[in-house]
Amino acid sequence: MQTRALGNSDLHLTPLGIGAWAIGGGGWKFGWGPQDDDDSIAAIHAGLDAGLNWIDTAAIYGLGHSEVVVGRAVKSHGSKPYIFTKCERTWDEQGNIIPCLKADSIKRECEASLRRLGVDVIDLYQIHWPQPDEDVEEGWGAVAELQKEGKVRWIGVSNFSVDQLKRAHAIAPLTSLQPPYSILSPEIEDGQLPYVAEHNIGVLAYSPMKSGLLTGKMTAERIAQMPSDDFRKNTPHFQEPKLSRNMALVELLRAMGARHGRSPGEVAIAWALRRPEVTAAIVGLRSKAQVDGVIGAAEFRLTADEVAEIAAFMAANPA
């Protein structure tokens, strides 16, 4: 499987990486409902066996639980994928999320992540959200200091605006940006993508299948039956009036994929990977079976006519 360098780093990534948001489980504000840890570990093993060489998680996913599961999966597999995680989302004893970019907090978070993951160094350490905005400089300075100390190898950010990228870049170079990017969330095309291209910053696109909505497996009935602690059922794209348009989009992706023997999800991922600024895409895996529905996107690419066909559909159906 081909690999690409991530920004200014020596990390060479496969086009897809294993996303570990959902495997954090339920019981927190942005959970996906209950998950089986053994299934999650099997899914990670299947992704690694298929050739994927990096895993992306965050301390907040499951309030630390995702990092623990990732650590167990890597230890029991025996391979050495790159491991990426994030800081800034902290929580109290009641599970309330507290954004914090204070230097002492970030250093404590890093030590906790190292323990949960069971590693000596984190390959890519990212600020999860630029909140509070007034502390972006302090937070980025703390992450840069962790890099100098050898706790983390490379440093990046997630969900930053162009202005926030500029403010961070004035303190220390950025290796990567992790933004949401999909057919349904193309907002970074006008601002962040031109900026990262100019400054050799890699892009790790998250939610290219819009949290499972574009996989071809989602239905209105399935959404209605989601557990109460699955955050997705309360988001606009999983509700009307957007849901009917999104289901129609999936049928377009299904027909398009059928021409190439690809799933709707693989078409959606290929759409995100079509941009040269995008180094790789994060795909969430919760079961071994899900690997088969996405792995083809590592090599599959859309034609210019197919990209235009998707654009025409979205223009005609703004919802």
Summary of the structure (lengths in Angstrom):
residues: 319
radius of gyration: 18.6
end to end distance: 37.7
largest distance: 53.5
contacts: 1136
relative contact order: 0.15
helix: 44%
strand: 17%
